[in-house]
Every structure is written in C-alpha cells, then in structure tokens.
Amino acid sequence: MSSRESLREAIEAADLRTLVLCLFHWTGDRKWLEDPYRPQRDVRLIADPSAGFSGEVQSELKTAALAILADGVPTAAIDDPGPELFHELMSVCLGEKVAPEYVALMREDMGYDDGDAHWQGTRPEDLDIAVLIVGAGVSGLCLATKLDALGVPFVLIERNADVGGTWFENTYPGCGVDTPNHFYSYSFALNPKWKHYFSPREELQAYVEECADLFNLRSRIRYNTTLAAAVWDEERQSWSATLTSDGGSETLEARVVVTATGHFNQPRAPHFEGQDTFAGRIVHSARWPDDLDLNGKRVAVIGTGASSMQLVPAIADEVATLDIFQRSPQWVRPVPEYNVAMNPASRWLFEHLPHYAKWYRFAEFWRYGDGLLRYLRKDPEWPYPERSLNRINERHRVEMTEFIERELAAKPELIDDCMPTYPPFGKRILIDNGWFSTLCRDHVSLCTSTIERFEAAGVRTADGCLHEADIIVLATGFAITDLASRVDIRGRAGRRLADDWADENPTAYLGMAVPEFPNFFVMYGPNTNMGHGGSGIFLAETQTRYITRTIVAMAEAGISAIDCRPERRTAYTQEIDELHERLIWTHTGMTTYYRNKHGAVRSPMPFRLVEYWNRTRNPDLGDYRITERSCWEFRDGCDDR
C-alpha cells in the first residue's frame, strides 16, 4: 500500500469533529469554525465520528485534510490559539457552550500551559527533602516522574514484582477499563497505540510499563517491598519507615511519606458458613490464579458488580455451568463500542497529528467528566423520589429499563430480578459487556436467594437449593474504608492513622492531608473516587501537582514540616457531607460501598473535576501548621505566612 493510500485510509477513519479543529490549526482559516463545518452536539460516551455532517461535508473535510497532509504534516498556522480562541474552539468541538472555567484546566491538560511545579530560581543546593512513595501504580509513578524532574530525591516501593498496581494485580478474564482510554492516560504521555475505545487489562498494563520505562523509573523501583510501619520523629522532623522484603526488614528515613495505594488494593472476601468444607477451589476475582482451569467446570460467581460483569461473559463459553449469585441488581449502561476495536488506520492520526490527539482526548474528557454530575442532584420538588432524582435521572431510568427489557426478551422471567429499584447511578454505573445476553444462555443461572452456607458440593441458598460447583469465584469487590490506615502509620505523639480513621470513617483535607500527620499525603484517598465519571489518572495528576508544589514551597521557605490544621479538615469534611446530602449516593433506597456503616459517603467526591482541579492547583500553606527548619520550633500559623 502506498503512503498516500495509507493516509487516505487514516483520514477515512478520522473523528470529524477533531479533524475540523486540525484544519483550523493547519490553515488558520476561520471558515472551518463556521457552518456547515460546526460539529453537532453528541452526548454519547463515544461520539459518532461523522459529527452529524452530511455526506457532502464529510467528503469535503476529508478531501481538504488529504490535500494538506499529502506533503507531510504541515507547520500549524495557529499552534497555541491563546485562551480566548481556545475557549471558542472548545465550544466548536463539542457543539455546545463550554463554561470559561474549563479553559485553564484544559490548556494545561493539552500542554498549552505548564502546570508542573517549578523552582522559583535554581534548585536549592541544601535540599534535604527525600520522599518515600508507597505504590507504583498510576499515582505513584506520576508523582515519581514529577519529583524526578524537580530533582527531589525519592524512594519508590512496590509490593508486587512490577509496576501497574490495580492493572498488575487484576488479571481475571475480561478485566478492563470502563473509562475511554484516550482520557485514561497521562496528559504528558499520550498513547497513540490504543487498540480499543475501552482497553483490556493487558493493554493498560503495557501502557503503564511503557510510561515507567519512558521516564526511567522501572529500574529504580524497589519491588516486592512493603511499608510495615511509619513513625513520625518530632526531634528529627522526619518519618522513620520500616520496610519489609524477602531480604528481611530495614529502616528508612524520609522527610515526606506519600501512600499511593488507592482504593482498590485490598480485596473484600466475606466469610461464609461452611467455607472450609467446600471440596473445590475458592478464588477472589482480584487474585486470579494463573493455573486456574475453568474448562468444563461448574462455576459459581458470587457478586454482580463491575468485576463480575466483566468476568461472567468472558468465561461463559468455557464453563459447563455458571451460577451467578446476586444480592441486588445493578443499573447497566449500554455502550456499543465497549468491545469494539478502533480502526487501526486511525492510530496514524494519534501518532503523527498532535492537535488531533489533544482534541480527541478533550472530547472524551467532556463526555466522561463533569457533564453527568448536575443530573445526580436531588430535586426536592420531584414527585417520584423513590425511583429517581429529577427529570433527567428519570429519563436515564426509562432508557436503561427499556434496554434491560430488550436484552432479556428471550428470558422475560429474569426481568424483575434484574431491574433495580433505586435511582440510576446510585451505585457505580456499569457498562454492558454482554451481561444480559449471557444471562439468557441455557447453562447460565441467576440466583437471587440468600446464600446460607457453603457445603462440600457447592453453595446452599435459603430456598433450600444446592448449587453444585467445582470452583467458587468471589467477585465481591474491595475493602475501601481502611485505605492507607491498614499500615501502622503513627503521627505526632504516636497517634495512629487507624485510630484517626476508625469506625469506617476515613477523612482527609482535599482527600490527601490528615491533622497530626506531618509531611504525609494520601493519593486517591477519602472522597476522591469519581462516582460521576472521570479518570483515575486525571486525579493522579491533580494530586501530584498539589504535592510537588507543596514540597517546592516548603523547600524554598525553609520549612521542615507542615501539618494540616484540624479545623481545615473539619470544615472540608462538613462541606463534603453537606454536598453529598444533595446527591444520589445518600439516597435511602440502596446500599453501596460508597457509604460507610453510618451512611456517610467516604468514597466518591461531590465536586466536578474542574472544581477539584482548582482546589488542588495552588496549595495554600495557610491550611497547615508550620515548623521552620531554622529553629525546629512548631508554630501555629507563622506570622510571616
């Protein structure tokens, strides 16, 4: 195939709303921003690549792009459009008006503005800050990359044998991301090689490994090493950390400790009566054994959450029988592109056209970011609060109800069992992976009776039925209320983080800082999960920016320690709770891992992404009590700060 034929094939596969903006960048001609070249608004998670254009306009756009690119990628007539024009381009791309507050965020995300921390002058020669980072998943690697760029020494430890965190550990069949992967990537390391709209685990793990190599981190990580304990030394103004590995234990001193272990690193494995009598094998989906053979086996899967919804369709062809045990039904969002591979020709566009990659990512950010949150607020005047929150939420309910009814037409007796009674998005929204069509298969059964006990031959339910099984899979999710407090972390006066976060109530200022724990940060901590949509990697970048800018400010101001003011955390937590009272996750008609046993929401954030980005963009040392390096004296709000 000639290069021109390859180029033509790539342009044929282009997303045209993105291509329109490229034409403007290349030519500077404003005609590309006017009708008939303005894309139509599209709220689907993966938008129609035709952008609503007529066949004639589609042909014109592709012909123009082919002519411009025939002699190579041109120098852009307008590379950086500047804030005002950039704002206009955002609205053109989406076919809707974009609020001005998103301009600064997206200019940084797209690389037009620099959002990284920097020294005001040269790096201080007497820099005595060393950082211990716990966890080499996407958050830990992000922080290590930016600390390295600043010249701040760090030690990065990882309990596993390689990087990846969640994506290294979760290897169950069907495992993948439910965020569009062009958004689920670092803004400073876009991946032109994605093969899918929603990548399977293998692609995601490969991407994380490539990023670790790209930034020269992978060979510098201490693998198979865990943090056993960390104790704050007031006299030395540093942390004494006990690390354990196959070689034994050792003590490491660090000025700053950052736990980057996240929400989903500790499987939740409930114990069932008679579990020890089961004659077969019991596994948790998050600890999938490499040697597990499902071929021809009778398999029982306990749970119908995100992991189960990915796992069940992936193993259905392999097993003899498949019994699925459901505690409560889930709302499911149909996304036709979930299992669809991207056109390979389109990867050329991402690899060779920087503006194309940036604007495509922006469009995914918008559709999977903040747009949904406003529809998850309770309308006090809504007449049907038991089933939905507001008019739009009711429309979502109707759409998903009709989808479930269509999918289960072959087994209508399952409809009542599969139809949730709580409002859509009240629990983590799931993406259909062939779930309902799998339930309709003859060798698959959905069991809604309560599990009474395990027996040697299988699972006994309250209706008296014995479900025979060779293998039981616990797809029961993760324990998220402990977070970093699983480790013995002790702050000032020996205060234990486990005590501070006791009774399933982890709280932290901005989800990162805890009073009485100086120079200690939690990444992906309490109330930073994104229940309304978003990307864990976007979150990692916002928190990395906050932590690195804080460290720079400490070094330049001669500060040895900062300690979050208790009143700041108290006010922040109160704000979190008040906002959640107006949102769906406090709805009384359901249980969810988002809430603790007292009903407080401690997993998702109640803010839009742009709000959290603004709150974490420029740290305010006034939020902290400060100990200056010069005198090692603790000062509650230095008078010169």
N, C-alpha and C positions, 0 to 999 in steps of 0.2 A: 504494500500500500504506500503510495506517495505521501509526502509530508502534507501536501495540500488536501489530499483525501482524508488524512488523519485530522487535520484542522477542521475540515468541513464536518466530520463526524462529531468532533468535540463541540462545535457550535450548535449542531443539531440537538445535542444533549443538554444544552445550557438552560439554566433558570433565567427566563427572560427579564424578570424584574431586576435581577442582578446585572444582566448584560446591558440593560438600558443605562444603568449608572456607570458601567465601564465605558460605554460610548461617550458619555458626557466627560468623564475623566480624560479620555484619549483626545477628544476633539475640542472641548471647551464650548461646544455649540449648545446653547440653551434650548434649541428645538427639541432635544431629547428629554427635556423636563416638562414638555407641554403635550397636550392632546395632539395626536392619538397615541402618544407613546407613554402615557402615565399608566402604570400598572393598577389593576383593580385590587381593592381590599380583599384579603383572603385570610380567614381566621383559623383555617385548618392547621394542625400541628406541622404537617408537611404540605406546603402550599403547592397548588397546581403550577408547574413550571411554565405554562403558557401565559400566566399572569393575566388572563382574561382578554388577551389581544385577539383580534380577528386573524384569520389565516393570512390575509394580505399584509397586515402589520407584522406578524411573526416573520414572514418571509423577508420583509424589508429590513428588520432588525438583524436577522442572521446574515443577509447579504452585505449589509454595512460592516458588520463585525469581520466577516471573511475578507473583505477588501482591505480593511485597516490592518489586519493581522497577517496578510499574505506575505509581507516582507519582514515579519518578525514583530515582537511585542514593541509597540512604539513608546517613546518617552511621553509621559502624560502631559497634556496641555495644562491640566489642573490636577496636581498631585494632592496637596493639602488644601481642601476647599475653605479652610477657616471656619470658625464657629457658626457664623450666621448662615453661610451657604450650606455648611454641613447639616444644620438643622433642617433646611429645606430639602436636602437630599434624603434625609431620614424619612420625612413625610411622603416624598415621592415614592420611595422604595416600598413603603407599606400601604400606600393608597389611603392613608388616614393621617390626621394631625397628631404629631408627636409633641408631648409636653417639653418645654425648654429645659427642664431639669435633667433630662436624659443626655443632653449634649455633652457635658463634661465627662460623664461616665463613659459614653460610647467613643468619644475621641481618645480617651486613654485605652479602652479595650481594643480599638482598631489601630493603635500605635501612632496616632497623630500627635498626641501629647504624652509626655513622660510621667507616669505615675509612680515610678520607683523611688525609694528613699535614696538620698544622696548626702554626702558630707558638704557642709557649707563651704569649706575650703579643702585642704588636703586631709587625708585620714590621719587622726591623731597618732603620733608616734608612741605615746604611752597607753594605747588602748589596752585595757585589762579586762575586757568583756569576752568571755567564752560561753557559748550556748550549747546546752545539751538538748537535742531534738529526739523525741521518742516516737518512732514510727516512720517508715519510709514508704508510706502511701502517697497519694497525690498532694496532701497538705504538707507533710514533712519534706518531700522533695522540692516543693515550691519554695518553702522557707529556706531550705539549704541553698538553693540556687541563688536567691537574692542576698543572703548573708555572704555567700562566696563572692558575689560581685562587689560587695562593700568592703571585703577584706576582713570580715568579722570571723574569728575562729569558731568552729563548731565541731561537735561530735554527733554523728547521726547513728542511732542504733535501731536495729530492726530484729524482731523476734523470729522472723522467718528466714529462709535461705536466700531470698531475693526480694527485690522491691515489688511494690504493687499494692500492698495492704489488702483491701477487700477483693481486688481482682486477682491477686495471687492466691488467696485462701479459698474463694468460692469457685469451685470447678465443676459443680453439678451440671448435668446435661441441660442445655437450654439457657444457661446463665448469660445474661447480657445487660445492657444499659437501657433504661426507659427514658433517657434524655437524648434528644437528637445529637449525634456525636460531633457535629461541627461546632456545637456550642459546648459540648462536654470535652473540652480540651483547653490547654493553656493559651491565653491570648498571645503570649510571647513565643509559642511553639505550635503554630497551627499545623495540622496534619493533612497534607494533600492526598494521603493514600487510603483514607477510609473507603471501605468497600461496601458499606451499608449505611442506610439512614440511621439505624439503631444497631450499633455494633455488638457482636457477641463477645463474650469474655476474652476469648483468645486475641482478638484484635485490640481490645482495650489494654490487656496486659502487655502486648507487644509495644503499644504506644508509650506506656509508662516506662518500660525498659529503654526504649529509644531516647526518651527525654532524659533519663538518668545518665545515659551514655553521652548524649549531646552536651550536657552541662558538666561532664567529668565528675559525676557523683558515684556512679555504681561501684567503682573500685575503692571508694573511700568510706564505704558504709561498714559498720561492724554488725555482721549478720549473726543470726542465732543468739542474739543478746537481748536480755530484757532488763527493765528497770525494776529492781526488787523493792527499793526504798529510796526516798529523798528527804533529807532533813535540812532545814534552814539553820545556818550557823550565824547567829547575830554578831558575834565578835568578828568573824572573817567576812561578813556581809556576802555570803555565797552559799550555794547548796552543796551538801555532801551527798552524793548519789552512789548507791550500791548497785552495781551491775552484775548480772549472772550470765554465764555462758557455759558451754561444755567444758571450758578450762577452769571453771570454778567461779569465784566472785572477786570483785575488786571495787575499790572506792575511787570515785572521780569527783573532782571539784569543778563546779560550773557557776558562773555568776548568774546565768539565766537558765531556767528549765522550761521547755515547751513540750507539752504532750500533744502529739498529733495522731492519736489512736482512734479518734472519731466515735461515731455512734454504733457502727455495725462490725464490731470486732469480737464480741462475746456472744456465742450462740445461746439462745434460751431453750433449754431442754427440760421440759416438765417431766416429773417422775410419775409413772402410772403404777397403780397397784398390780403386783404380779409381774412387773417388768423383768425381773431376774429369772422368771420361769420360761420366758419365750425361747423356743428352741432354735429360732432362726437368728437373723442378724439385724441389729438396730443401728441406724446411722442418722446423723443430722445432715441436712442439706448443705450447711455451711462447712462441713468437714467431710466432704465426699471422698471415700477411699478410692485410690487408683485401681485396686484389684476387684472392685465390686462388679459382679456379673449379674445382670438383670435378665439375660436371655432365657425366655421360657419360665420365668419365676412368677409367683404370686406376690404382688407388691401392694402394701398398704401405705398410703401417704396421709399423714396427719397434718392438717392445715390447708387453708385455701387462700393464703396471702400471695405476695409477689413472687416468692421463691417457688411455691407450688404451682402458680400459674405459668411459670416458665418451664418448670420441670416436667409436669404431667404430659403436655403434648409432645415433649421431646422423647419420652420413654415409652409412649403408648404402643408404638409398633413393635417394641422389643419384648414386652412382658406378656405373660399368659393371661393374667387378670390384674386389674388395677382397681382397688377400693380406695376412695378418697373420703376422708373424714372431715366434715365441715362443722365448725362451731357457729359461724354466722356467714351469710352470703356477702359478696363484695360487688360494688359497682365497677363496671368494666368499660373502658373507653375503646371504641373501635378505631384503629389506626391502620389503614390498609398497607402502608409502607413498612410496617414493623418488621416483617420478614423479607422485605424486598431488597435485593442488591442494587446499588447505584450503577448506572451505566458506566462501564469502565472508561469510556471515552471522556466522560465529564471530569475525570481526575486530572486530565491535562490542564483544564481551566484553573483548578485549585493550585496546581503546582507552578504554573507559569504566569498567571494573572493575579498579582497581589490584591488589586482592588476587587476582583471577583471574589476571592476567598474572604476578604473582610466583610463585604456587604452581604454575602450569603450567610455568614455567621451572625451578623446583626439581625437579619430577618428571623433566624431561628431563636435568637435571644428574645426577640419581641414576642413571638408566639408562645414560647415556653417559659416566659419570665413573669412579668408583673400583671399581664392582662387579666388573668383569672381572679386575682385576689379580691377585686372590688365586687365580684359576684358571690363571694363567700361570706359576706357580711349579712347579719340578721336584719331583716326588715321588720320592725315592731308592728307595722300595720298589715303584714302579710297574713291572710286568713287561714293558711294551712301550715303552721309552723312544725307540725309533727312529721311532715313528709318532705318539706323543702324550706328554703330560707327566704326566697324572694322570687320575683317573676322569672329572671334568667335561670336561677337554680332549678325552678320548676320545669323550664324548657329543657334543661340538661337532663332532668329526671325522665321526662317523656321520651326524649331521644334515646337514652340508654335503655329504658324499659322496652321500647319498640325493638331495639337491637337484640336484647335478650330473648324476646318472644320470637323473633325471626330465626335466631340461631338455634333455638330449642324446638322448632316446629316439628322435628322428627320425634321428639320425646316431650310432648307438652306436659306430661306429669311432673317434669322437673322444674317447670317454670316457677311455681310457688316457692320451691326450696331454694331457687337461685335468685329470687327477687328481694333485694334489700328493702328494709322499711325505713332506714334513716336517710337523710338528705345526701345527694351525690357530693363526693369529695370530702365527706365526713371522716372517712378513713383514707389512707393512702390510695389514690386512684390507680387502678391497674389498667394495663394495656392488653387487649385481647391478643393472645398468641395461639389461637386455635383452641382455646379452652372449652368453649361451649360445644364446638363440633366434636371434640374429644369426649366430652361427657355423653354424647349421643351414641357412641360406639358400643357394640354389644358386650364387649368384655370389660367395660368400664362402669363402675357403680359409684354414685354419690351417696354417702351415708350421713344422715343428719341426726341420728340418735346419739345420745351422750355416750362416750366411752366409759365403761365401768372398770375394766381391768384388762391387762394382757394375760394370755394363757399360753401354754406351750405351743398350741397350734395357731395362735393368731390373736385377734382383738375381739373382745366380748363387749357388746353395746347394751344399753339399758333396755332395749326392746327384746333382749334375750338372744339375739343373733350372734353367732360366732363367725367372724370373717377370717377365714384361713389365709395365712400368709407365710411366705418364706423370708421376706425382707420387709421391715418396717422403716419408713423414712419419716423422720421428724422434720417437717417443714414449718417450724414453729417460731422462726424469726430470731430476734436478738434481744438481749437484756440491755436496755439503754439508760436506765436511771442511775446506774453507778458511774458510768463513763470513766474518767481518769481516777476516780476515788477507789478503784479496785486495787491500785498500788498504794503502798504505805507512804503517803506524802504528808510531811509534818512541817507546818509553817512556824510562825513566831510562837514562842512559849510552848512548843510541842503540839500545837493544835493540829489535829488530824483532818485531812480533807474528807475522809469518810464520815467524820462527825459533823462537819460543816454541811455535808450533803446528805445527812441521814434521813431516814424515813421517805425515801424515794423523792427527795426534793433538791436536786442539783440546781444551783443558781449561780450566775456569774455576770459581772458587768460586761455588756456587749458580747456575752457568751464566752468571754475569754479570761477575765480577771476576777480574782477572789480575795476579799479582805483578809489580812493576816498571813497571806502567802506572797511575800515579796518576790519580785522578778520571776513570776510564774504565770504562764499563759496556757490556756487550753484552746486548741484549734478544733473546730467542729464540736463545740461544747454545748451546754444547755441552750435551748431555744435558738439554735442556728440551723436546724434541719429545715428544708424548704418544702413545706407541705403543699404550697400552691403552685409549684413549678420552679425551675431553676437548675443550676448546675453546681455540684459539689466542688468543682474546680474553680468556678467563679468565686465561691465562698472562700476557698483556699487563698486566692489572690487578694481578696479584700483583707483577710486577716493577716496575711504575710505583710501587706503594705503597712498595716497598723503596727505590727510587732517590730518590723525593721525601722520604721520611722521613730518609734519609741526608743529603741536601742540607740539610734543615732542621737536623739535628743539627750538621752542620759549621758552618753559619752562626751558630747560637746559641752554639756553644762556641769560636768564634774559630779554627777550623781552616781552613787554606788547602789542605791536600791530605791524602788518605788513600790508602794503598797496601796492597792485600791481602797479608797475611802469607803467605809461601810455604808454611809448614807447614800453614796452614788449607786451602789448595788441595790440597796433597798428601794430607792426611787425607781431604778430601772426595772426591777422585778415587779414592782407595783404597776408600772406602765405596761409591762408585758401582760400581766394578768388582766388589767382593765381592757386592753385591746382584744385579748382572746375572748373575753366575755361577749364581745360583739361578733365573734367569728364562729365558724361552723364547728370547730374542734371542741367547743364546750357544749354542743348540742346534747340534750339529755337522753336521746333515743339510741345511744350506741356506747360501746366500749372500744377503746383504741389504745395502742401502745403509745400514742402521742401524749396521753394523760397518765399521771401517777395515781396511786390508790385513793388520793383525796380529791381527785378530779382536776387538779391543776395541770395545765398544759406545759410540759417541760421539754418537748422535742421541737416542734416547728416554730419558726419566727413569725410574728404577726405583721412584719414590715414588708413593704415592697423591696425588691433588690436595690433599687436606686436609693431608698431611704437608708438601708443598712450600709451601702457603699459610702454615702455621705457621712454617716455617723462614725465610720471607721477610717475615713480618708486622712484626717489630720488629728492625731492624738493630742489630747489636752492634758498636760501634766497636772493641771489643777484638779483632775479627777483622782489624783494619787497623793498619798503622804510620802514625803521625800526624805531620804537620808543622803547627805552630801558626802562625797569622798574625802574632802579635806579634813573633816573633823570626826567622821564616823558617828555623828550625832543624828538621832531621829528627830525630824522636825515636821510638825503637823501643819503643812501649808507654809512653805518658806515665804517670808515677806517680800522677797525679791522675785517671786514667780507669780 
